[in-house]
Amino acid sequence: MRNRTLTLGAALGAFALAVSLAGSAQAILIAGWDFSQYYSDGALTTDEAFNPANTLSANYSNLDPTFSAGEESAQFGTLYIDGNFGSSLVVVDLSGQEVIVPTAGSLGENINAPVSAAFPGSVPFDTFNVLQFEGQDFRELLSLVARGPVQVVFGATLASVPEFGTDWSFAFAGRTNGGTSLLGVEYSTNGSDYAGLPSQSLAASEALFNVPITAAQAERIFVRLSFNAANGQPVIDNFSIHATTAIPEPGTALLLSLGLLGLAASSRIRFRA
């Protein structure tokens, strides 16, 4: 009887571990922003005290255990316009006249970027019922508009997992308020040494932009966008950073747990025998 139990435990452990480790690498949303956290059109603040906000935490991530959105997404990404990591230092005086501000209206492209088959229950951008449940103060249909030259940095990190990602990329919806605008693009893995990526041309018609960053392994990525409003004010929305990771999907994680339990049980039986 002991031998049968031992064999069953070992088989369960080996099977579950094999399934969990095989094919677990997948492309997921590391950090995403729909800019709905801002108070309103033209207001660079995210709280009722109207404190200036020249950083903005991500509010979507497939690593967030509740619907891939809300408060727990903040640890995986931050937007910077505070002079850090090569961003512009935007002095926020809440006049609504800053060089880059939230603007009324949401762009429809890239809205489904947070939705992943590997993470059942993940929701699209602008899913306000989830954000409200998660305690987000404001929930507005907003995007970002640049009125002049400004460099915005989006940072995504896997440091809290911890894990490394490969095949990094980012995507966003973009257009201009008339005319065309060339958007400069760079990336860095340390927030200081930036390498150039192809510039993106925005026009008056809304479009989806999907830009590969690097296939190299990295724990974090910084994407720097250089806005130029000379020929048409650029507008972006639904900004998302993705990577391929070996983080197990929820079902796989369950199998992994079962496998470890099976192996532990078989070890105990072997010891007693």
C-alpha positions in Angstrom: 0.0 0.0 0.0 2.8 2.3 0.9 4.5 1.7 -2.5 1.3 2.5 -4.4 0.9 5.8 -2.4 4.5 6.6 -3.0 4.2 6.0 -6.8 1.0 8.1 -6.9 2.5 11.0 -5.1 5.6 11.0 -7.2 3.6 10.7 -10.4 1.3 13.6 -9.4 4.3 15.8 -8.5 6.2 15.0 -11.7 3.1 15.5 -13.9 2.0 18.8 -12.4 5.5 20.2 -12.4 6.1 19.3 -16.0 2.8 20.9 -17.1 3.5 24.0 -15.1 7.0 24.5 -16.4 6.3 23.6 -20.0 5.1 26.5 -22.3 4.6 28.9 -19.4 6.4 31.8 -21.1 3.8 34.3 -22.5 3.4 37.9 -23.5 1.6 39.9 -20.9 0.8 43.5 -20.0 3.4 44.7 -17.5 2.0 48.2 -17.1 -0.7 50.3 -18.6 -2.2 53.7 -18.3 -5.6 55.0 -19.4 -5.0 58.4 -17.7 -8.4 58.1 -16.0 -6.8 58.8 -12.6 -6.5 62.6 -13.3 -9.2 64.9 -11.8 -10.4 66.3 -15.0 -9.6 67.9 -18.3 -6.5 70.1 -17.9 -5.8 69.2 -14.2 -2.5 67.4 -13.4 -3.7 66.1 -10.1 -5.0 62.8 -8.9 -6.5 63.6 -5.4 -9.1 65.7 -3.8 -6.5 67.9 -2.1 -5.4 69.0 -5.6 -1.8 68.2 -5.0 0.3 68.6 -8.2 1.0 65.3 -9.9 4.1 65.1 -12.2 4.2 61.3 -11.9 1.4 58.8 -12.5 1.3 55.2 -11.4 0.1 52.5 -13.8 -3.5 51.4 -13.2 -3.5 48.2 -15.3 -1.2 45.2 -15.2 -1.7 41.5 -15.8 0.4 41.0 -12.6 -2.4 42.7 -10.6 -4.3 39.8 -9.1 -7.7 41.5 -9.2 -8.9 41.9 -12.7 -5.5 43.1 -13.9 -6.4 46.6 -12.9 -6.5 49.0 -10.0 -4.3 49.8 -7.0 -2.0 46.8 -7.1 -0.9 47.7 -10.7 0.9 50.7 -9.4 4.0 48.7 -8.4 4.6 47.7 -12.0 4.8 51.1 -13.7 5.2 54.9 -13.4 4.9 57.8 -15.8 7.5 60.6 -15.2 7.4 64.2 -16.0 9.3 65.2 -12.9 12.9 65.4 -14.3 13.7 61.8 -13.3 14.9 59.1 -15.7 15.5 61.6 -18.5 12.0 63.1 -18.4 11.2 66.8 -18.7 10.7 68.6 -15.4 7.1 69.9 -15.8 6.3 72.5 -13.1 2.6 71.8 -12.2 0.8 74.9 -11.1 -2.7 73.5 -11.9 -3.3 76.4 -14.2 -4.3 73.9 -17.0 -1.6 75.6 -19.2 1.2 73.2 -18.5 3.1 71.9 -21.6 1.3 68.5 -21.2 -2.0 67.9 -19.6 -4.9 65.4 -19.5 -7.6 66.3 -22.1 -11.3 65.3 -22.3 -12.1 62.2 -24.3 -10.7 58.7 -24.8 -9.2 57.2 -27.9 -10.6 53.8 -28.8 -7.4 52.2 -30.3 -5.5 49.8 -28.0 -8.4 49.7 -25.5 -8.1 45.9 -25.2 -4.4 45.9 -24.5 -4.9 44.7 -20.8 -7.1 41.7 -21.8 -5.2 38.5 -21.9 -6.4 34.9 -22.4 -3.7 33.8 -20.0 -5.3 35.9 -17.2 -9.0 35.2 -17.2 -11.0 38.1 -15.8 -8.6 40.8 -17.0 -10.4 43.9 -18.3 -10.0 46.6 -21.0 -8.8 50.1 -20.4 -11.6 52.5 -19.0 -13.2 49.7 -17.0 -14.4 52.1 -14.3 -16.4 49.7 -12.2 -13.3 47.8 -11.4 -11.3 51.0 -10.8 -14.0 52.3 -8.5 -14.0 49.0 -6.6 -10.2 49.3 -6.3 -10.5 52.7 -4.7 -9.4 55.0 -7.6 -10.6 58.5 -6.7 -11.4 59.7 -10.2 -12.6 57.9 -13.3 -12.7 60.1 -16.3 -12.5 59.5 -20.1 -9.2 61.3 -20.6 -6.1 61.2 -22.8 -2.8 63.2 -22.8 -2.2 66.2 -25.1 1.2 67.9 -25.5 1.1 71.7 -26.3 4.8 72.0 -26.8 8.1 70.1 -26.7 8.2 67.8 -23.7 9.8 64.4 -22.9 7.6 61.9 -21.1 9.0 58.7 -19.6 7.0 55.5 -19.0 8.7 53.0 -16.8 7.7 49.4 -16.3 9.3 47.0 -13.8 9.3 43.3 -12.8 11.5 43.9 -9.8 8.7 43.1 -7.3 8.0 39.7 -8.8 11.0 39.2 -9.3 11.3 38.1 -12.9 12.9 39.1 -16.2 11.1 39.8 -19.4 12.1 39.4 -23.0 10.6 40.7 -26.3 9.6 44.0 -24.8 7.2 46.2 -26.7 4.8 49.1 -26.2 1.6 50.3 -27.8 -0.7 53.3 -27.6 -3.5 55.1 -29.4 -2.4 58.4 -31.0 -3.6 61.3 -33.2 -3.1 65.1 -33.4 -5.5 68.0 -33.0 -4.9 68.8 -36.7 -1.8 68.5 -38.8 1.0 66.0 -38.2 3.5 65.4 -35.5 6.6 63.3 -35.3 7.0 61.5 -32.0 10.5 60.7 -31.0 11.0 57.3 -29.3 13.9 55.9 -27.1 14.3 53.2 -24.6 16.6 52.3 -21.7 17.0 49.5 -19.2 18.5 51.7 -16.5 16.7 55.0 -16.9 19.8 56.9 -18.0 21.4 55.4 -21.1 18.8 55.6 -23.9 18.9 54.1 -27.4 16.8 55.3 -30.3 13.8 53.5 -31.8 12.0 54.5 -35.0 10.0 57.8 -34.7 6.2 57.5 -35.0 4.2 59.9 -37.2 0.9 61.0 -35.7 -1.9 62.5 -37.9 -5.4 63.9 -37.4 -6.9 60.4 -37.8 -6.6 58.2 -34.8 -4.3 55.1 -35.2 -2.8 52.3 -33.2 0.9 52.3 -32.7 2.7 49.1 -31.7 6.5 49.4 -31.3 9.0 46.6 -30.6 11.6 47.6 -28.0 14.1 44.8 -27.5 14.3 41.1 -27.4 17.0 41.1 -24.7 16.3 40.0 -21.2 15.6 42.9 -18.8 14.0 43.4 -15.4 12.7 46.9 -16.3 12.2 49.1 -19.3 11.9 52.9 -19.7 10.3 54.3 -22.8 10.9 58.0 -23.5 8.6 59.9 -25.8 9.7 63.2 -27.2 6.6 65.3 -28.2 6.7 68.1 -30.7 3.6 70.2 -31.2 4.9 72.5 -33.9 2.7 71.2 -36.7 -0.2 69.6 -34.6 -0.7 69.0 -31.0 -0.1 65.2 -30.3 -2.7 63.2 -28.3 -2.0 59.8 -26.8 -4.1 57.3 -24.8 -4.2 53.7 -23.6 -0.4 53.4 -23.3 0.7 49.8 -22.6 4.1 48.1 -22.1 4.3 44.3 -22.7 6.9 41.6 -22.3 7.2 37.9 -22.5 7.8 36.3 -19.1 7.9 32.9 -17.5 5.3 33.9 -14.9 2.8 31.0 -14.7 -0.8 31.8 -15.5 -3.3 31.2 -12.7 -4.2 27.7 -13.7 -0.6 26.8 -14.1 0.2 28.2 -10.7 -2.4 25.8 -9.2 -0.8 22.8 -11.0 2.5 23.9 -9.7 1.2 24.0 -6.1 -0.3 20.6 -6.6 3.0 19.3 -7.9 4.9 20.6 -5.0 2.4 19.0 -2.6 2.6 15.7 -4.4 6.4 15.7 -4.2 6.3 16.7 -0.6 3.8 13.9 0.2 5.9 11.3 -1.7 9.0 12.4 0.2 7.3 12.0 3.6 6.1 8.5 2.6 9.6 7.5 1.4 11.1 8.7 4.7 8.6 6.7 6.8 9.1 3.6 4.6 
